Amino acid sequence: MALFYDTHAHLGYRDFDSELDQIVARANDAGIVKIITIGTDLATSRKAIAIAERFPNVFAAVGWHPNDLAEAPADVRPGLRDLAAHPKVVAIGETGLDFYRQKDEATHAKQAVAFQQQMELATDLNLPCVIHTRDSFGATLAQMKPFAGKIRAVFHCFSQDVAAQQQVFDLGWLVSFTGILTFKNGQNVRDCLAAAPLDRFMLETDSPFLAPIPFRGKRCEPAYVQHTAETAAEVKKCSLDTLGEATCATAERFFDRMKRP
């Protein structure tokens, strides 16, 4: 069986609370040998760490999501800095900009401040940054450019076009693909994957969202990386073993606090 990582899941969602042990076990049975669970504010970041403490193969990222800033302090760095000291924290994020749900300029400005602070923190701590961007790719990239060469960054759930992806690669950063890769209307994502070198992308679920075919519309979970990987291997015209080795090696380099067993 080819082995994979789920580099972006939200195991702290209430959907998973009553069966977290079974979800992690199903992932292991499916060959998903490491999972990164993501925080979106201080409470969910703390929960991500608590989950990572329960399972040897689960790690955490801590951050403030751009849509979860209503209760955020003016400076998000101190709280995140304390959490990031935990040995199982492997990244800052997810952070970024989201203009899809949030339309007013004041909210956009608050997002930009929190995003800037988190990139500064990632630089200070030498931790990678997990990037969220929705209807805001140009603004996200513009804010990030001063950090080129200073931080490692992955644009998670990448769904732009090949030209946008090349801009990410030109700045030294990575992309990550979800179950959208399997969707009938996901041809732009498959085009991006086809154009991406094997060492420049990772795989994720974004659980509980974006379940791949044949589970589309249902709750997603880390075990489903295998279904996304099957489509990815077809697009890349390589074996599942080759894809697994490449994407896991990329994840190990990127999330360098996460060591192979």
Contacts in CASP RR format, 6 or more apart in sequence:
PFRMAT RR
TARGET T0000
AUTHOR 0000-0000-0000
METHOD contacts of the structure
MODEL  1
MALFYDTHAHLGYRDFDSELDQIVARANDAGIVKIITIGTDLATSRKAIA
IAERFPNVFAAVGWHPNDLAEAPADVRPGLRDLAAHPKVVAIGETGLDFY
RQKDEATHAKQAVAFQQQMELATDLNLPCVIHTRDSFGATLAQMKPFAGK
IRAVFHCFSQDVAAQQQVFDLGWLVSFTGILTFKNGQNVRDCLAAAPLDR
FMLETDSPFLAPIPFRGKRCEPAYVQHTAETAAEVKKCSLDTLGEATCAT
AERFFDRMKRP
1 31 0 8 1.000
2 31 0 8 1.000
2 226 0 8 1.000
2 229 0 8 1.000
2 239 0 8 1.000
2 240 0 8 1.000
2 241 0 8 1.000
2 243 0 8 1.000
2 244 0 8 1.000
3 31 0 8 1.000
3 32 0 8 1.000
3 33 0 8 1.000
3 244 0 8 1.000
3 248 0 8 1.000
4 31 0 8 1.000
4 32 0 8 1.000
4 33 0 8 1.000
4 203 0 8 1.000
4 225 0 8 1.000
4 226 0 8 1.000
4 229 0 8 1.000
4 243 0 8 1.000
4 244 0 8 1.000
4 247 0 8 1.000
4 248 0 8 1.000
5 32 0 8 1.000
5 33 0 8 1.000
5 34 0 8 1.000
5 35 0 8 1.000
5 36 0 8 1.000
5 202 0 8 1.000
5 203 0 8 1.000
5 225 0 8 1.000
5 247 0 8 1.000
5 248 0 8 1.000
5 251 0 8 1.000
6 27 0 8 1.000
6 32 0 8 1.000
6 34 0 8 1.000
6 35 0 8 1.000
6 36 0 8 1.000
6 203 0 8 1.000
6 204 0 8 1.000
6 205 0 8 1.000
6 207 0 8 1.000
6 222 0 8 1.000
6 225 0 8 1.000
7 36 0 8 1.000
7 154 0 8 1.000
7 156 0 8 1.000
7 176 0 8 1.000
7 202 0 8 1.000
7 203 0 8 1.000
7 204 0 8 1.000
7 251 0 8 1.000
7 255 0 8 1.000
8 36 0 8 1.000
8 38 0 8 1.000
8 94 0 8 1.000
8 130 0 8 1.000
8 156 0 8 1.000
8 157 0 8 1.000
8 176 0 8 1.000
8 178 0 8 1.000
8 204 0 8 1.000
8 205 0 8 1.000
8 206 0 8 1.000
9 35 0 8 1.000
9 36 0 8 1.000
9 37 0 8 1.000
9 38 0 8 1.000
9 204 0 8 1.000
9 205 0 8 1.000
9 206 0 8 1.000
9 207 0 8 1.000
9 221 0 8 1.000
9 222 0 8 1.000
10 37 0 8 1.000
10 38 0 8 1.000
10 39 0 8 1.000
10 40 0 8 1.000
10 44 0 8 1.000
10 206 0 8 1.000
10 207 0 8 1.000
10 208 0 8 1.000
10 209 0 8 1.000
11 20 0 8 1.000
11 23 0 8 1.000
11 24 0 8 1.000
11 35 0 8 1.000
11 37 0 8 1.000
11 48 0 8 1.000
11 51 0 8 1.000
11 58 0 8 1.000
11 207 0 8 1.000
11 222 0 8 1.000
12 37 0 8 1.000
12 39 0 8 1.000
12 44 0 8 1.000
12 47 0 8 1.000
12 48 0 8 1.000
12 51 0 8 1.000
13 207 0 8 1.000
13 208 0 8 1.000
15 208 0 8 1.000
15 219 0 8 1.000
16 23 0 8 1.000
16 207 0 8 1.000
16 208 0 8 1.000
16 221 0 8 1.000
20 51 0 8 1.000
20 54 0 8 1.000
23 221 0 8 1.000
23 222 0 8 1.000
23 223 0 8 1.000
24 35 0 8 1.000
24 55 0 8 1.000
24 57 0 8 1.000
24 58 0 8 1.000
24 222 0 8 1.000
26 221 0 8 1.000
26 222 0 8 1.000
26 223 0 8 1.000
27 35 0 8 1.000
27 221 0 8 1.000
27 222 0 8 1.000
27 223 0 8 1.000
27 225 0 8 1.000
28 57 0 8 1.000
29 223 0 8 1.000
30 222 0 8 1.000
30 223 0 8 1.000
30 224 0 8 1.000
30 225 0 8 1.000
30 226 0 8 1.000
31 226 0 8 1.000
32 222 0 8 1.000
32 223 0 8 1.000
32 225 0 8 1.000
32 226 0 8 1.000
33 57 0 8 1.000
33 248 0 8 1.000
33 261 0 8 1.000
34 57 0 8 1.000
34 58 0 8 1.000
34 59 0 8 1.000
34 248 0 8 1.000
34 251 0 8 1.000
34 258 0 8 1.000
35 55 0 8 1.000
35 57 0 8 1.000
35 58 0 8 1.000
35 59 0 8 1.000
35 222 0 8 1.000
36 58 0 8 1.000
36 59 0 8 1.000
36 60 0 8 1.000
36 61 0 8 1.000
36 90 0 8 1.000
36 91 0 8 1.000
36 255 0 8 1.000
36 258 0 8 1.000
37 48 0 8 1.000
37 51 0 8 1.000
37 52 0 8 1.000
37 58 0 8 1.000
37 59 0 8 1.000
37 60 0 8 1.000
37 61 0 8 1.000
38 44 0 8 1.000
38 48 0 8 1.000
38 60 0 8 1.000
38 61 0 8 1.000
38 93 0 8 1.000
38 94 0 8 1.000
38 130 0 8 1.000
39 45 0 8 1.000
39 47 0 8 1.000
39 48 0 8 1.000
39 60 0 8 1.000
39 61 0 8 1.000
39 62 0 8 1.000
39 63 0 8 1.000
39 65 0 8 1.000
39 93 0 8 1.000
39 94 0 8 1.000
40 63 0 8 1.000
40 64 0 8 1.000
40 65 0 8 1.000
40 67 0 8 1.000
40 68 0 8 1.000
40 94 0 8 1.000
41 63 0 8 1.000
41 64 0 8 1.000
41 65 0 8 1.000
41 68 0 8 1.000
41 69 0 8 1.000
41 71 0 8 1.000
41 72 0 8 1.000
42 64 0 8 1.000
42 79 0 8 1.000
42 80 0 8 1.000
42 83 0 8 1.000
44 68 0 8 1.000
45 60 0 8 1.000
45 61 0 8 1.000
45 62 0 8 1.000
45 63 0 8 1.000
45 80 0 8 1.000
45 83 0 8 1.000
46 83 0 8 1.000
48 60 0 8 1.000
48 61 0 8 1.000
48 62 0 8 1.000
49 60 0 8 1.000
49 62 0 8 1.000
49 83 0 8 1.000
49 86 0 8 1.000
49 88 0 8 1.000
49 89 0 8 1.000
51 58 0 8 1.000
51 60 0 8 1.000
52 58 0 8 1.000
52 59 0 8 1.000
52 60 0 8 1.000
52 86 0 8 1.000
52 88 0 8 1.000
52 89 0 8 1.000
53 88 0 8 1.000
57 261 0 8 1.000
58 88 0 8 1.000
59 88 0 8 1.000
59 89 0 8 1.000
59 90 0 8 1.000
59 255 0 8 1.000
59 257 0 8 1.000
59 258 0 8 1.000
60 86 0 8 1.000
60 88 0 8 1.000
60 89 0 8 1.000
60 90 0 8 1.000
61 89 0 8 1.000
61 90 0 8 1.000
61 91 0 8 1.000
61 92 0 8 1.000
61 93 0 8 1.000
61 94 0 8 1.000
61 130 0 8 1.000
62 80 0 8 1.000
62 83 0 8 1.000
62 84 0 8 1.000
62 89 0 8 1.000
62 91 0 8 1.000
62 92 0 8 1.000
62 93 0 8 1.000
63 76 0 8 1.000
63 80 0 8 1.000
63 92 0 8 1.000
63 93 0 8 1.000
63 94 0 8 1.000
63 95 0 8 1.000
63 118 0 8 1.000
64 72 0 8 1.000
64 76 0 8 1.000
64 80 0 8 1.000
64 93 0 8 1.000
64 95 0 8 1.000
64 114 0 8 1.000
64 118 0 8 1.000
65 93 0 8 1.000
65 94 0 8 1.000
65 95 0 8 1.000
65 96 0 8 1.000
65 98 0 8 1.000
65 132 0 8 1.000
66 95 0 8 1.000
66 96 0 8 1.000
66 97 0 8 1.000
66 98 0 8 1.000
66 102 0 8 1.000
66 111 0 8 1.000
66 114 0 8 1.000
66 115 0 8 1.000
66 132 0 8 1.000
67 98 0 8 1.000
67 101 0 8 1.000
67 102 0 8 1.000
69 107 0 8 1.000
69 110 0 8 1.000
69 111 0 8 1.000
69 114 0 8 1.000
72 110 0 8 1.000
72 114 0 8 1.000
74 113 0 8 1.000
75 117 0 8 1.000
76 114 0 8 1.000
76 117 0 8 1.000
76 118 0 8 1.000
77 117 0 8 1.000
77 118 0 8 1.000
77 120 0 8 1.000
77 121 0 8 1.000
80 92 0 8 1.000
80 118 0 8 1.000
80 121 0 8 1.000
81 121 0 8 1.000
81 124 0 8 1.000
81 125 0 8 1.000
83 89 0 8 1.000
84 92 0 8 1.000
84 121 0 8 1.000
84 125 0 8 1.000
84 127 0 8 1.000
87 257 0 8 1.000
88 257 0 8 1.000
89 127 0 8 1.000
89 257 0 8 1.000
90 127 0 8 1.000
90 128 0 8 1.000
90 255 0 8 1.000
90 256 0 8 1.000
90 257 0 8 1.000
90 258 0 8 1.000
91 122 0 8 1.000
91 127 0 8 1.000
91 128 0 8 1.000
91 129 0 8 1.000
91 130 0 8 1.000
91 255 0 8 1.000
92 118 0 8 1.000
92 119 0 8 1.000
92 121 0 8 1.000
92 122 0 8 1.000
92 125 0 8 1.000
92 127 0 8 1.000
92 128 0 8 1.000
92 129 0 8 1.000
92 130 0 8 1.000
93 118 0 8 1.000
93 129 0 8 1.000
93 130 0 8 1.000
93 131 0 8 1.000
93 132 0 8 1.000
94 130 0 8 1.000
94 131 0 8 1.000
94 132 0 8 1.000
94 156 0 8 1.000
95 114 0 8 1.000
95 115 0 8 1.000
95 118 0 8 1.000
95 119 0 8 1.000
95 129 0 8 1.000
95 130 0 8 1.000
95 131 0 8 1.000
95 132 0 8 1.000
96 111 0 8 1.000
96 114 0 8 1.000
96 115 0 8 1.000
96 118 0 8 1.000
96 131 0 8 1.000
96 132 0 8 1.000
96 133 0 8 1.000
96 136 0 8 1.000
96 140 0 8 1.000
97 108 0 8 1.000
97 111 0 8 1.000
97 112 0 8 1.000
97 115 0 8 1.000
97 132 0 8 1.000
97 133 0 8 1.000
97 134 0 8 1.000
97 136 0 8 1.000
97 139 0 8 1.000
97 140 0 8 1.000
97 143 0 8 1.000
98 111 0 8 1.000
98 132 0 8 1.000
98 133 0 8 1.000
98 134 0 8 1.000
98 135 0 8 1.000
98 136 0 8 1.000
99 108 0 8 1.000
99 134 0 8 1.000
99 135 0 8 1.000
99 136 0 8 1.000
99 139 0 8 1.000
100 134 0 8 1.000
100 135 0 8 1.000
100 136 0 8 1.000
101 134 0 8 1.000
102 108 0 8 1.000
102 111 0 8 1.000
108 139 0 8 1.000
112 139 0 8 1.000
112 143 0 8 1.000
115 140 0 8 1.000
115 143 0 8 1.000
116 143 0 8 1.000
118 129 0 8 1.000
119 129 0 8 1.000
119 143 0 8 1.000
119 144 0 8 1.000
119 147 0 8 1.000
119 151 0 8 1.000
121 127 0 8 1.000
122 128 0 8 1.000
122 129 0 8 1.000
122 151 0 8 1.000
123 147 0 8 1.000
123 150 0 8 1.000
123 151 0 8 1.000
127 257 0 8 1.000
128 151 0 8 1.000
128 152 0 8 1.000
128 153 0 8 1.000
128 154 0 8 1.000
128 254 0 8 1.000
128 255 0 8 1.000
128 256 0 8 1.000
129 151 0 8 1.000
129 152 0 8 1.000
129 153 0 8 1.000
129 154 0 8 1.000
130 153 0 8 1.000
130 154 0 8 1.000
130 156 0 8 1.000
131 140 0 8 1.000
131 144 0 8 1.000
131 153 0 8 1.000
131 154 0 8 1.000
131 155 0 8 1.000
131 156 0 8 1.000
131 173 0 8 1.000
132 156 0 8 1.000
132 157 0 8 1.000
133 140 0 8 1.000
133 155 0 8 1.000
137 160 0 8 1.000
137 164 0 8 1.000
141 167 0 8 1.000
141 168 0 8 1.000
141 171 0 8 1.000
144 153 0 8 1.000
144 171 0 8 1.000
144 173 0 8 1.000
145 171 0 8 1.000
147 153 0 8 1.000
148 171 0 8 1.000
148 172 0 8 1.000
149 171 0 8 1.000
149 172 0 8 1.000
152 173 0 8 1.000
152 174 0 8 1.000
152 254 0 8 1.000
153 173 0 8 1.000
153 174 0 8 1.000
154 173 0 8 1.000
154 174 0 8 1.000
154 175 0 8 1.000
154 176 0 8 1.000
154 202 0 8 1.000
154 254 0 8 1.000
155 168 0 8 1.000
155 173 0 8 1.000
155 174 0 8 1.000
155 175 0 8 1.000
155 176 0 8 1.000
156 176 0 8 1.000
156 178 0 8 1.000
156 204 0 8 1.000
156 206 0 8 1.000
157 176 0 8 1.000
157 177 0 8 1.000
157 178 0 8 1.000
157 180 0 8 1.000
157 204 0 8 1.000
157 206 0 8 1.000
157 210 0 8 1.000
158 165 0 8 1.000
158 168 0 8 1.000
158 175 0 8 1.000
158 176 0 8 1.000
158 177 0 8 1.000
158 189 0 8 1.000
158 192 0 8 1.000
158 201 0 8 1.000
159 180 0 8 1.000
159 186 0 8 1.000
159 188 0 8 1.000
159 189 0 8 1.000
160 188 0 8 1.000
160 192 0 8 1.000
161 188 0 8 1.000
161 191 0 8 1.000
161 192 0 8 1.000
162 188 0 8 1.000
162 191 0 8 1.000
162 192 0 8 1.000
162 195 0 8 1.000
165 175 0 8 1.000
165 192 0 8 1.000
165 195 0 8 1.000
165 196 0 8 1.000
166 195 0 8 1.000
168 174 0 8 1.000
168 175 0 8 1.000
169 175 0 8 1.000
169 196 0 8 1.000
169 200 0 8 1.000
174 200 0 8 1.000
174 201 0 8 1.000
174 202 0 8 1.000
174 250 0 8 1.000
174 254 0 8 1.000
175 192 0 8 1.000
175 196 0 8 1.000
175 200 0 8 1.000
175 201 0 8 1.000
175 202 0 8 1.000
176 201 0 8 1.000
176 202 0 8 1.000
176 203 0 8 1.000
176 204 0 8 1.000
177 189 0 8 1.000
177 192 0 8 1.000
177 193 0 8 1.000
177 201 0 8 1.000
177 202 0 8 1.000
177 203 0 8 1.000
177 204 0 8 1.000
177 228 0 8 1.000
177 232 0 8 1.000
178 204 0 8 1.000
178 205 0 8 1.000
178 206 0 8 1.000
178 209 0 8 1.000
178 210 0 8 1.000
178 212 0 8 1.000
178 228 0 8 1.000
179 205 0 8 1.000
179 206 0 8 1.000
179 210 0 8 1.000
179 211 0 8 1.000
179 212 0 8 1.000
179 213 0 8 1.000
179 220 0 8 1.000
179 224 0 8 1.000
179 227 0 8 1.000
179 228 0 8 1.000
179 231 0 8 1.000
180 186 0 8 1.000
180 189 0 8 1.000
180 210 0 8 1.000
181 189 0 8 1.000
181 190 0 8 1.000
181 193 0 8 1.000
181 212 0 8 1.000
181 228 0 8 1.000
181 231 0 8 1.000
181 232 0 8 1.000
181 235 0 8 1.000
182 212 0 8 1.000
182 213 0 8 1.000
182 216 0 8 1.000
182 227 0 8 1.000
182 228 0 8 1.000
182 231 0 8 1.000
183 189 0 8 1.000
183 212 0 8 1.000
183 213 0 8 1.000
183 216 0 8 1.000
190 231 0 8 1.000
190 235 0 8 1.000
193 201 0 8 1.000
193 232 0 8 1.000
193 235 0 8 1.000
193 236 0 8 1.000
194 235 0 8 1.000
194 236 0 8 1.000
198 236 0 8 1.000
198 238 0 8 1.000
198 242 0 8 1.000
198 243 0 8 1.000
198 246 0 8 1.000
198 247 0 8 1.000
199 246 0 8 1.000
199 249 0 8 1.000
199 250 0 8 1.000
200 250 0 8 1.000
201 247 0 8 1.000
201 250 0 8 1.000
202 247 0 8 1.000
202 250 0 8 1.000
202 251 0 8 1.000
202 254 0 8 1.000
203 225 0 8 1.000
203 228 0 8 1.000
203 229 0 8 1.000
203 232 0 8 1.000
203 247 0 8 1.000
204 225 0 8 1.000
205 211 0 8 1.000
205 220 0 8 1.000
205 221 0 8 1.000
205 222 0 8 1.000
205 224 0 8 1.000
205 225 0 8 1.000
205 228 0 8 1.000
206 220 0 8 1.000
207 219 0 8 1.000
207 220 0 8 1.000
207 221 0 8 1.000
207 222 0 8 1.000
207 224 0 8 1.000
208 219 0 8 1.000
208 220 0 8 1.000
208 221 0 8 1.000
209 220 0 8 1.000
210 220 0 8 1.000
211 217 0 8 1.000
211 218 0 8 1.000
211 219 0 8 1.000
211 220 0 8 1.000
211 221 0 8 1.000
211 224 0 8 1.000
212 220 0 8 1.000
212 224 0 8 1.000
212 227 0 8 1.000
212 228 0 8 1.000
212 231 0 8 1.000
213 227 0 8 1.000
213 231 0 8 1.000
214 227 0 8 1.000
215 224 0 8 1.000
215 227 0 8 1.000
229 240 0 8 1.000
229 243 0 8 1.000
229 244 0 8 1.000
229 247 0 8 1.000
230 240 0 8 1.000
232 243 0 8 1.000
233 239 0 8 1.000
233 240 0 8 1.000
233 242 0 8 1.000
233 243 0 8 1.000
236 243 0 8 1.000
248 260 0 8 1.000
251 258 0 8 1.000
252 258 0 8 1.000
252 259 0 8 1.000
252 260 0 8 1.000
END
